[in-house]
């Protein structure tokens, strides 16, 4: 009798286990993702949408992610708080938007005079960047992953030509991240404005200048109609967007769905990088014929020197009493120094000898 009872208990346990396993595989997880971007802002909005599509296909429908653009949730610069608070399971934004809440999040987007996109991707995945980003976001109880790179961004649209440092003083400019602090130290009034309000702010004179991304995204916004001076970049050499994931929700996913989600984020991030590159290449090829009013400029050397000096001084100031920020920036600087030698050899000298 005892043996029979034992067999029945074992059999029941096995059946229950198989049923539980089957139920876990059949369970559908429905998530929501909030973006900083409007519903038509290609390719930024494409990255989370492509990621959600891949996740649903690879999971055979077990994980469905609804993507809400900023015109739906009305909080373009509130993504971190919404994911942290659980209103949304995920977000797509840019890490440097949170520097006012936590200075340690700043470097994971890009830094002035910093790494190019390939250098930065190498740092993230093979140079310790992912571990440092996990460390920085730990207290917020969210996970952060690379979410798509713009490559080297243009230096911005200005109503008037910038010939000296004095020409910058008194201007009102939209420029986020650490570059905004550099510009503020040179006498500009700096603000951060959501993408949907940029053209109107420039048109109405709320701002005198702005930087956005590059020709692929900028020209269709019409900035050149108001501010025709278009400057080459210095401030965002490898701007990485981010996926934010609520850590508690992530841990509740089965392991295979976690892997699918991480893989889809990585693939969609890289796809956004090459999509944006393609858009800018196409736009630039037409710039002289279709937009003859645009005046392409580089900042004069005295202006660039002033920016570099202000950047170096601000970095020293910002890292005082901020050990984690210093650790992140030191890691980036060390990796950049190493990687830049190969960048010069593989890209710079190739271009120098073949242009």
N, C-alpha and C positions, 0 to 999 in steps of 0.2 A: 504493500500500500504506500509506503514511504517513497519507494522508487518511482511508482506511478505518479504520485503527487509532485515529486521533484521534476520528472519529465514534463508534466503539464506546465509547471511554473517556468521551466526553461523555454519550452515551446511558446508560451504566452509572451515571455520577454522578447524572444526573437521576432515574433509577429509584430509586437508593439514597436520594436526598434525599426523594423522594416517599414512599418506604416508611418512612423515619425520621419524617417528618412525620405520616404516618398512624398509626404506632405511638405517637407522642407524644400524639395525640388520643385514641387508644384506651386508653392506659395509665390504670389506676385507682390513685389515691393514697388510702391508708387512714391516717387520722390518729386520734389519741386526744386528748381534752380532759379535764382534771381541774378540778373546781369546788370552791370552798370550802363550797358549800351541800349540804345533804342532799337526797335524791331527791324529797321532797315539799314543799320550801320554795318555794312559788309567791309572787311571780313571778320570784325570782332564778334558780331553776333553769330557768325557761322561756326565758330569754334565750339561753343556749347551745344549748338543745335546738331552739329555733326557728331559730337561726342555722344549725345543722347541717342541719336539714331544708331550708332555703332553698338552702344550698350544694349539697346533693346534687341537688335539683331543677334549679337553674340550670345546673349543670355536666353535666347529663344522666348523673349517676352516676359521673363521673370523679373526684370528690373526695368521699369518705365520711368523716365525723367521728363517732367514738364518744364519747359524753359519759358520763364517770364521775363520779357524785356522791361526796361526801366519805365516805359510809358504805361505799363500795367501796374507795377507795384509802387511807382512814384517815389522811389528812394534810391536814386542812382548812386549816391555816395554813402549809402547805408548798408552795403552788402555784408561787411564783416559782422556788424551788430545783428543782422537778421539771421545769418547762419549760426553765429555764436548762440543766439537766443532760441534757436530752434524753429523760428517762423519759416525758414527755408532749410532744406537739407544740404543744399550746395549753393555756391555762388561763382560768378565769373567777373573778375574785376582786375585791379592792378594793386600790388602790394604797397606802393609808395603813397597811395591815398590814405593810408592809416597812420602815417608818421606822426600826426597830432595825437593819436591815441597811444601809440607805441613806436618809438623811434627805431626799435630793432627791426621793424618790418620794412623800413625804407630801402635797404640795398638790394632787395630781391627782385626789384623791377629793373633798375639800371642806375648807374651813377655817372655824373659828368666825367668825361675823359676816361671812361672805364672800358670794360670788355665789349668786344663785338659779339654778335649773336652766337657764332660758332664757339668762340672762346667761352662765353657764359654758359652755353649748354654743356660744354665739356666740364666746366667747373661744377655745375649742378649735379650731373650724373656720375662723374668720375673724380671730381676734385674736392668732395666734402660739402658741397653746397646744399644738397638735400638734407643732410643731417643737421646743418646749422639752421635751415629754414624750419625744420621740425622742432628744434630747440626754441626758436623764437616764437613760434605759434602755440607752443605747449600750454602756456598759461591761459590762452584764449579758448582752449578746448576745441580747436579746429585744426584740420590738416590742410596744408597748402601744397599745391603741385604746379609746375610750369603750365601755362595756359595759352601759349602762342606768342611769337615774337614778331615785332615790326621791323627788325633790323635797325640800321642807323636812321634816326629821324632827322628831318630838316630842322633848321634853327628857328624857323618861325616867319610869320608874315608881319610886315611893318608898313605903316602909312608913309613913313619918310625914311630916307637912306640913313644908315648908321655909319658915320665917318670917324667919330671919336667917342670916348667913354662918356663925355658930357652929353652926347646926343641921346644916351640912354636915360639920363636923369629926368625924373618926373613923368616918365611914361607909365601907363597902366597896362599891364600885360598878364595874360593868362598863361601860366607856365607852372606845372606841378612839380612835386618831388624836390630833391636837393637842389636842382637847377634853379628853382624858384627862390631859394634862399641865397644862392649866388647872385642872382639878378637883383634881389632886394638889397644886398650889401653894396651894389653899384648904383643904387639910387632909384630903382624902379619900384612902383607900387604893384605888388604881385597878388594875383587872385587865382583861385581854382574854380572853374565853371564846368558844369556837365556838358557833354557833347551836343546835346540838343539845343543848347542856349548860346553856342559860340557865335554863329553868324549874326544873330540878333544883337548880341552884346557888342560886336565889332561895328555893326551898322549904326547902332544908336550912340556910339561913342562911349559906352560904359568902359570899354578897353580900347587902347590904341594899337595893340599888337597881340598876337597869340601864336603859340606853337601848337600843332596838332599831331600829325604823324608824318606823312610824306605825300608825294604827288598823287599816288593812287587813291588816297582817301581825301586829300585836301582840296584838289581842284574842283571836284564835284560839289564841294561845300560852298564854292563861290567866294572864298576869302579874297581872291585876287581882284574882285570887282571893287573892293574897298581899300585893301592894303596890298599894292602890287609888288613891293620889295620882298623877295623870297630868299631867305638866308640859309646857307648850308649848316649842317649840324655840328654840335660839340657836346650837347647836354645829355642826349639819350642814344648812345651808340648801339644798344642792344636791348630794347625795351620789351621785357617779358611780362605778359599778362599772367593771371593766376586763376586756378580753380581752387575754391575753398570748399571743404567738406566738414560737416559737423562730425566730430570724432565719435560721439556716442552712437550716432546713427550708422556710421561706417562700421563700427565694431559689431553691430547687430546683423550685418549682412553675412551670408554664408561666405566661406573663403573663396569659392570660385567666382562669386559675384564681385568680391573685392578686387580680385585679379583682373576681371573683365573691366571694371570701372577704371582702374589705374592704367591699364593698357589703352583704353579708349581715350583717356585724357591725354596720354603721351602722343598718340597718333594724331589726334585732332589739333594738338598744339603745334606740331611740326607742319601739319597741312596748312594751318593759318599762316605760318611763316612764309612758306613758298607761295601761297595764294596772294599774300600782300606784296611779295617781291614781284610777282607777275603783274599785278595791278599797277605798281609804280613804274615798272619797265614800260608798260603800254602807255601810261600817262606821259612819261618823260619823252617818249618817242614823238609825241604830238605837240609838245609844249611850244615849240617855236612857230609852228604853222597855225595851230588852233588857239593859242593864247599868247599872242605877240606882246601883250601889255605887261606880262610878268617879267620882272627884272631880277635875274638870278645874281645873288651877291654872296661873297664870303665876308665874314667880319674881319676888319683890318687887324693886323698883327698887334698893335697896342691894345685894342679891345680884347682880343683873345688872351693876351698876356695878363690883362687885368682880371679876366674871368678865371684863369688858371690860378692866379695868386689868391683871389678871394676863395676859390674852391679849397685850396690847400689850407688856408687859415681856418675856414669853417670846419673842415674835417678834424683838425686838432681840437677846436673848441667843442664840437659835438661829442667827441669820444671821451671827454673828461667825465669820470664817474659813470661811464657806460661800458662796463667790461664786455658784455655780449656784443654790443655794436662794434667795439674795437676788434673783437675776435672775428666777426664777420668781414669787416672791411680789410683787416690784415690778411685774411684768407683770400679775399678777392684780389688784393694787390699782389700777393705772392704768386697766385696763379696767373694773373695777367702778365706779370714780368716774364714768367716762364713761357707761356703760350704765345706772347707777342713776338718772340724771336722766330717761332715757326710761322706765324701769320705774315711777318715781313718777308720771310723766305718764300713761302708758298703763294701768297697773294700780292703783296706790295711789289716785290721785284718782278714778278710775272707781268703785272699791269704796267709797271714802269718801263719795261723793255718791249712791251707789245702794243702800247697805245700810239 
